[in-house]
Amino acid sequence: ALHQAKHDPLTDLANRRALMDALYSQQEDTGSCAALFMLDLDNFKVVNDALGHHGGDRLLIQIAARLSSYFASNSLIARLGADEFVVLVKKLPEDLLGAQRRAQALASQMRQLIGRSFHISGHTFNLSASVGIAVISPSEAILPEQQLKRVNMALAQAKESGRDACVVYSSEMDKRAAQNLMIRTELVHAVSQCQLSLFYQPLLTASGEVASVEALLRWHHPQHGAISPADFIPVAEGSSLIIELGEWVLLEAC
């Protein structure tokens, strides 16, 4: 019963409960760094669409076997979601830079493991994986929940960079996340409070005549000043806000 409570029923890997226990235990190890890896398959849906969920389950079992055969006994491998795996590797170099280099090398090996062909029901599949990395330093008092948040942010950036990549967490990601939250919250009010404006940039022909103009959206926040479109447009595109912005720009230009 205890084994069932702490293991994934499909792959027999550790589950979230076992992972959290291991992360809390890691806090007591003050002699070395550790690394947390979050791996997500880039095109798992291809297998599910082609072979159904039974074929997808067989693929997940093969991935679990590959990870288990590669990592040493001082590592813990967990399955948290459909195609989301987490690996906790202990006893890395004590210095942070050395631990990061070792973690990046391990992440590269993980991607190579996933990159090898899978054979299921007479079909051959070649997949790739995105990997987020968060190095756990004994000098930092970071709760396990925060460690998972960090590695999840690194994974999200690996996906955004085009997938089939690995990214190491940095403190800049926290700052970026806080900025994106502010933008998402404040952008809702930007239209109604008249904080947006359009600037028109002429587009010239080869002879120097104005052929048309390009409408450029600008946002001047009363507290934060000018906010770059490079910052707020991607945030808007990640939600329904981009539709509201598009309608405002069209009406304003007309």
Buried (B, 14 or more C-beta within 10 A) or exposed (E): EEEEEBBBEEBBBBBBEBBBBBBEEBBEEEEBBBBBBBBBBBBBEBBBEEBEEEBBBBBBBBBBEBBEEBBEEEBBBBBBEBBBBBBBBBEBBBEBEEBBBBBBEBBEEBBEBBEEEBEBEEEEBEBEBBBBBBBBBBEEEBEBEBBBBBBBBBBBBBBEEEBBBBBBBBEEBBEBEEBBEBBBEBBEEBBEEEBBEEEEEEEEEEEEEEEEEEEEBEBEBEEEEEBEEEBBBEBBEEEEBBEBBEEBBEEEEE
